[in-house]
Structure formats: C-alpha cells, structure tokens
Amino acid sequence: MKFDHVGVTTTGLAAGRALLEGSIGIREWTVEFRDEVNDVWVQFGRCGAGMCYELVAPLSPSSPIASVLSRKINVLNHLAYLVEDLAANAARLRTMEFVQVSVARPAIAYGGRLIQFFVAPSRLMIELIEAPGHQHRYDNPTSSRTP
C-alpha cells in the first residue's frame, strides 16, 4: 500500500479551499471532480511539505457526506492508500476486524478505477484505491470553480 491522501469533509469545495489555504498554506490544487457515482465533489490539494489532502463535498442532499456534515463528525474523514489488488487488501483488512463501509465503485478522480472504504472498531476509516502509480495533477485552477 502506498499513501495517497487524507480525506477532509467540507460543505463546499470553495469553503474547504479557503480553510486549507488559510490554515496550512495549501497553494496547489487539482481540477474539481464531479463524481455522480459516489455523489460527491472532490478536489485534491498539496501543501508545501508534499502532503496531499482531498476535499470531499456533497453533490446532493442524499450524499453520504451530507450525513457526516450534519452530524459534525469525521472532518478528518479517512486515510487513503493506492493498492495493486483491492480484493486482496480488503481481505487483509477484514482479518483485522475492519468492516466494509461501501461496495467497490469507480471513482472519477482516479480515471474510473475502483475505490472502497473500510472502518476499524476504533473508527479509523481507510480508503483503498486500486490505482497503483496514480499521481494527482496540480494546476492551480482559477476559473470554473464550483461549490
């Protein structure tokens, strides 16, 4: 497994960018991704130390992120790892008492590659991304920003 990002929930991408730019100095952003399969908006930012953060905002009122935000929990939502074999890594997590939170689904931000979430009894949430070698493309977009 290779570390990819820390997921941060936000009511909207603009609000999330303002928070992370002001608090930890993120200046590099990817394009925004409208992911209808997972009912979210996502965007990745990188700080000066090279750490990657994913902003996750609800696409609709029925988005799972809308529920998280309404309960004011899991602002730091998950740790994400790139894996070569999602099924094998999922099986390993299950042996450690992680519970599957979602079925494996394609993610727009990863070119349609599969993602899946798991949670430990301690509430640690891990996202597995079957996209070995994936690299985010940062371009500091200034136009056509959405929520």
Backbone bond lengths (Angstrom), bond angles and torsions (degrees), N, CA, C in turn:
res aa  C-N    CA-C-N  psi(-1)  N-CA   C-N-CA  omega(-1)  CA-C   N-CA-C  phi
1 M - - - 1.455 - - 1.523 108.73 -
2 K 1.322 114.72 139.43 1.454 120.69 177.81 1.525 108.53 -120.92
3 F 1.334 117.01 128.28 1.464 120.82 179.75 1.512 110.43 -57.98
4 D 1.353 117.11 137.41 1.458 121.70 177.17 1.525 112.03 -117.66
5 H 1.346 118.46 -54.10 1.459 119.48 -176.69 1.524 112.63 -162.39
6 V 1.350 114.19 167.66 1.462 123.29 169.08 1.517 105.96 -105.62
7 G 1.315 117.51 127.10 1.463 121.91 179.51 1.513 110.98 -87.38
8 V 1.340 116.46 131.08 1.459 123.27 -178.86 1.526 107.88 -124.35
9 T 1.333 116.95 124.00 1.463 119.73 179.08 1.521 109.82 -82.64
10 T 1.327 115.20 148.42 1.461 121.31 -179.56 1.525 109.13 -153.91
11 T 1.319 116.73 154.30 1.458 120.46 179.65 1.521 112.13 -70.16
12 G 1.318 116.81 -27.00 1.460 122.24 178.61 1.519 109.32 -161.07
13 L 1.314 117.08 155.02 1.461 120.00 -176.93 1.524 112.32 -63.24
14 A 1.332 118.41 -38.88 1.467 120.67 179.73 1.527 110.32 -61.75
15 A 1.322 117.02 -44.01 1.468 120.62 178.87 1.520 111.03 -64.47
16 G 1.314 117.08 -40.40 1.458 121.01 178.82 1.521 112.02 -65.90
17 R 1.343 116.24 -41.53 1.474 119.46 177.47 1.523 110.42 -61.79
18 A 1.328 116.54 -44.52 1.469 120.33 -179.76 1.526 110.51 -60.22
19 L 1.318 117.03 -42.46 1.464 121.20 179.59 1.525 111.36 -62.58
20 L 1.329 117.22 -50.66 1.460 120.41 -176.01 1.525 112.81 -74.23
21 E 1.334 117.65 -32.16 1.465 119.62 176.06 1.521 110.56 -67.04
22 G 1.340 116.80 -44.16 1.457 120.93 -178.04 1.513 114.07 -73.61
23 S 1.329 116.83 -35.16 1.469 119.47 -173.95 1.519 113.95 -89.11
24 I 1.335 117.45 -41.97 1.473 118.11 -176.86 1.520 113.45 -123.36
25 G 1.331 116.26 6.79 1.453 120.04 170.91 1.510 116.97 77.11
26 I 1.324 117.95 26.96 1.469 119.23 177.46 1.527 108.79 -67.05
27 R 1.326 115.45 129.61 1.458 121.21 179.79 1.529 112.71 -125.36
28 E 1.307 117.70 -11.91 1.469 121.17 -179.51 1.523 109.32 -109.07
29 W 1.317 115.71 127.30 1.466 121.51 -178.37 1.520 110.51 -130.43
30 T 1.324 115.44 148.50 1.460 120.91 170.55 1.521 107.96 -83.07
31 V 1.306 116.12 178.67 1.463 120.48 169.79 1.529 107.36 -67.60
32 E 1.297 115.76 165.72 1.460 121.72 175.71 1.519 109.12 -86.44
33 F 1.316 115.92 143.67 1.464 120.82 178.93 1.522 109.25 -117.23
34 R 1.334 116.03 123.75 1.465 122.31 173.45 1.526 105.72 -93.86
35 D 1.324 116.67 108.23 1.463 121.61 -174.99 1.522 109.29 -109.80
36 E 1.330 115.84 94.14 1.463 120.90 -178.09 1.522 112.20 -71.47
37 V 1.324 118.18 -27.58 1.463 121.11 178.74 1.523 110.32 -63.14
38 N 1.339 116.60 -42.60 1.468 121.46 -178.39 1.523 112.72 -100.25
39 D 1.338 117.61 2.79 1.465 124.83 175.14 1.530 112.61 58.77
40 V 1.336 115.78 43.85 1.463 120.84 -179.02 1.529 111.21 -143.25
41 W 1.319 115.16 158.72 1.452 124.29 162.72 1.517 105.38 -98.64
42 V 1.319 119.53 139.55 1.459 121.21 173.73 1.526 109.56 -136.69
43 Q 1.329 114.01 152.19 1.457 121.96 174.91 1.517 107.09 -154.20
44 F 1.323 116.09 142.64 1.457 121.63 -177.70 1.516 109.98 -108.47
45 G 1.328 115.65 139.16 1.455 121.85 177.11 1.518 109.84 -127.94
46 R 1.334 115.90 150.51 1.459 120.27 -179.52 1.524 109.07 -125.54
47 C 1.336 115.57 130.95 1.460 120.73 178.50 1.528 109.73 -86.26
48 G 1.326 116.57 173.42 1.452 121.96 -178.44 1.509 113.90 -59.52
49 A 1.331 117.70 -27.32 1.464 121.91 179.00 1.529 112.00 -81.53
50 G 1.346 116.97 -4.51 1.460 120.49 178.37 1.518 114.64 92.69
51 M 1.318 118.18 2.15 1.469 122.19 179.60 1.530 109.31 -74.60
52 C 1.323 116.59 136.80 1.461 122.50 -178.81 1.527 110.19 -102.44
53 Y 1.332 115.09 133.21 1.458 122.90 177.08 1.518 108.10 -120.96
54 E 1.326 116.72 139.57 1.466 121.22 175.64 1.517 107.87 -109.67
55 L 1.323 117.24 121.21 1.458 121.31 170.27 1.522 107.24 -82.57
56 V 1.325 116.63 133.64 1.459 121.71 179.17 1.524 107.55 -127.23
57 A 1.324 116.73 116.67 1.464 122.50 -179.23 1.526 109.19 -122.80
58 P 1.330 116.90 149.87 1.472 119.15 179.99 1.526 111.62 -67.68
59 L 1.314 115.05 140.06 1.462 121.58 174.80 1.530 109.52 -87.37
60 S 1.329 116.13 -31.97 1.466 120.81 -180.00 1.528 108.78 -142.18
61 P 1.325 117.34 167.40 1.473 119.89 178.28 1.535 113.42 -61.96
62 S 1.335 117.86 -21.06 1.470 120.05 -179.68 1.530 112.77 -92.51
63 S 1.321 117.53 3.85 1.462 121.51 178.23 1.523 110.68 -60.80
64 P 1.349 118.06 142.30 1.463 119.25 176.48 1.530 111.78 -59.72
65 I 1.312 118.34 -26.82 1.464 121.65 178.91 1.528 110.53 -70.51
66 A 1.331 118.02 -32.75 1.466 120.80 177.05 1.523 110.32 -59.77
67 S 1.321 116.93 -39.99 1.466 121.19 178.12 1.523 111.44 -65.44
68 V 1.324 116.67 -43.36 1.466 121.57 178.50 1.525 109.62 -60.62
69 L 1.335 117.06 -45.32 1.461 120.95 -178.75 1.523 111.75 -66.18
70 S 1.320 117.60 -38.70 1.469 119.85 -178.69 1.524 111.68 -66.54
71 R 1.333 116.79 -28.25 1.470 120.76 178.56 1.530 112.20 -90.69
72 K 1.335 116.44 -3.54 1.462 122.24 179.14 1.531 112.26 55.10
73 I 1.342 114.17 46.91 1.466 120.27 178.34 1.526 109.45 -125.67
74 N 1.305 116.13 163.38 1.465 122.70 171.83 1.522 114.60 53.48
75 V 1.345 117.90 44.14 1.462 119.38 174.49 1.526 108.42 -59.88
76 L 1.351 116.60 -46.67 1.460 119.80 166.53 1.512 103.61 -86.09
77 N 1.309 116.15 99.72 1.452 121.68 -164.28 1.514 114.86 -87.05
78 H 1.327 118.73 -41.70 1.460 119.44 -173.96 1.525 111.89 -162.53
79 L 1.326 114.99 162.35 1.461 123.44 169.86 1.517 106.43 -107.44
80 A 1.320 117.03 136.53 1.465 120.20 -175.45 1.519 111.01 -119.67
81 Y 1.338 114.78 140.87 1.460 121.67 -177.76 1.515 110.48 -132.84
82 L 1.328 115.44 137.76 1.461 122.03 172.86 1.519 108.25 -81.09
83 V 1.322 117.21 133.72 1.459 121.58 179.50 1.519 109.80 -133.07
84 E 1.312 115.41 155.40 1.465 119.86 177.12 1.519 111.13 -82.57
85 D 1.322 116.93 -34.48 1.464 122.04 -175.54 1.520 108.92 -131.94
86 L 1.328 116.09 99.82 1.464 120.66 -177.55 1.516 111.32 -60.71
87 A 1.310 118.57 -45.38 1.467 121.67 -176.75 1.533 111.66 -60.84
88 A 1.320 117.38 -43.77 1.473 120.77 -179.72 1.518 111.01 -65.41
89 N 1.328 117.73 -41.71 1.467 120.64 179.28 1.526 111.40 -70.81
90 A 1.322 117.11 -34.34 1.461 120.53 176.13 1.529 109.94 -64.07
91 A 1.317 117.16 -42.32 1.468 121.01 178.55 1.527 110.58 -62.10
92 R 1.328 117.33 -40.01 1.460 121.26 178.84 1.532 110.75 -63.73
93 L 1.337 116.90 -42.93 1.468 119.82 178.83 1.534 110.90 -63.90
94 R 1.330 116.63 -38.77 1.472 119.51 179.24 1.528 111.34 -62.22
95 T 1.327 117.80 -34.36 1.470 119.90 177.89 1.525 111.36 -67.77
96 M 1.323 116.83 -17.25 1.462 122.23 178.41 1.533 110.72 -100.66
97 E 1.334 116.35 18.93 1.460 124.68 176.59 1.520 114.10 71.14
98 F 1.343 117.77 18.18 1.460 119.34 171.17 1.521 107.77 -73.09
99 V 1.319 116.25 146.20 1.455 122.79 178.76 1.521 108.44 -111.37
100 Q 1.306 115.78 136.96 1.457 122.26 176.65 1.525 108.64 -66.75
101 V 1.340 117.23 125.97 1.456 122.41 179.52 1.529 110.81 -94.61
102 S 1.316 116.30 -28.55 1.459 121.10 -177.98 1.521 109.53 -146.04
103 V 1.306 114.49 161.42 1.461 118.80 172.57 1.523 107.99 -77.81
104 A 1.309 117.79 158.60 1.463 121.45 176.25 1.527 108.38 -66.41
105 R 1.348 115.45 128.73 1.465 120.76 -179.51 1.519 109.66 -137.69
106 P 1.325 116.91 153.90 1.466 119.48 177.13 1.529 110.75 -71.05
107 A 1.334 116.28 146.86 1.461 121.87 178.80 1.520 109.88 -120.92
108 I 1.302 116.14 129.07 1.460 122.26 -178.15 1.533 110.99 -59.04
109 A 1.341 117.63 -42.72 1.466 121.50 -176.72 1.526 112.87 -64.75
110 Y 1.325 116.57 -15.48 1.469 120.96 179.56 1.529 111.24 -116.13
111 G 1.310 116.41 30.20 1.459 120.99 175.92 1.516 113.89 63.54
112 G 1.328 117.05 29.99 1.461 120.82 179.11 1.524 114.08 83.98
113 R 1.328 117.72 3.84 1.466 120.76 177.34 1.524 108.93 -69.27
114 L 1.319 117.27 155.20 1.460 122.01 -175.00 1.527 112.88 -75.23
115 I 1.342 114.30 142.36 1.464 122.79 171.55 1.522 107.72 -127.45
116 Q 1.334 116.03 154.52 1.462 120.18 176.62 1.522 108.47 -156.18
117 F 1.345 116.06 142.57 1.462 122.18 -177.43 1.525 111.23 -109.35
118 F 1.342 114.31 144.27 1.463 122.93 178.56 1.521 108.75 -136.64
119 V 1.345 116.13 149.42 1.463 119.77 177.82 1.528 109.47 -130.51
120 A 1.339 114.62 138.91 1.467 121.58 178.85 1.523 109.56 -87.53
121 P 1.335 118.00 162.66 1.460 120.44 175.71 1.538 112.18 -55.41
122 S 1.328 117.66 -27.96 1.470 121.80 178.57 1.526 112.38 -77.47
123 R 1.344 117.33 -4.88 1.463 126.56 -179.69 1.525 113.26 86.16
124 L 1.334 118.73 5.33 1.461 120.95 173.52 1.526 108.24 -64.88
125 M 1.330 117.00 126.35 1.452 120.50 178.65 1.523 109.15 -107.77
126 I 1.327 115.01 133.00 1.463 122.13 178.65 1.519 109.21 -123.47
127 E 1.332 115.26 135.04 1.459 122.14 173.36 1.521 107.72 -105.46
128 L 1.321 115.67 127.90 1.458 120.98 173.38 1.527 107.79 -101.22
129 I 1.335 115.79 135.35 1.460 122.16 -178.03 1.519 107.75 -125.56
130 E 1.326 116.70 115.11 1.463 120.27 -178.60 1.537 108.99 -82.76
131 A 1.339 114.23 73.00 1.464 120.80 -178.27 1.524 109.04 -150.11
132 P 1.330 117.30 64.55 1.464 118.96 -179.01 1.532 110.49 -59.49
133 G 1.302 115.39 138.64 1.454 119.93 178.93 1.518 115.23 82.50
134 H 1.337 118.14 -1.95 1.465 120.42 179.90 1.525 110.16 -61.68
135 Q 1.323 116.17 140.84 1.457 121.94 174.00 1.520 108.84 -133.69
136 H 1.328 116.36 132.55 1.463 120.74 178.27 1.525 108.88 -72.90
137 R 1.323 115.93 148.09 1.469 121.85 178.58 1.520 108.54 -107.92
138 Y 1.317 116.24 112.48 1.461 122.40 -178.98 1.518 108.99 -95.57
139 D 1.335 115.88 132.42 1.459 118.14 -178.91 1.521 114.01 -140.49
140 N 1.326 118.06 7.60 1.466 121.70 178.91 1.523 112.66 52.35
141 P 1.335 118.62 55.21 1.463 119.47 -177.17 1.528 110.74 -61.12
142 T 1.311 116.58 140.09 1.462 120.46 -179.70 1.531 111.82 -118.05
143 S 1.310 117.46 -11.71 1.464 118.81 -179.29 1.516 110.03 -122.47
144 S 1.289 115.29 165.83 1.467 125.66 178.46 1.513 112.79 54.37
145 R 1.322 116.34 37.99 1.467 119.53 174.34 1.513 108.96 -80.11
146 T 1.320 115.04 142.57 1.453 121.26 -177.66 1.519 110.60 -112.62
147 P 1.326 118.06 -161.38 1.463 121.77 -172.37 1.474 115.17 -38.77
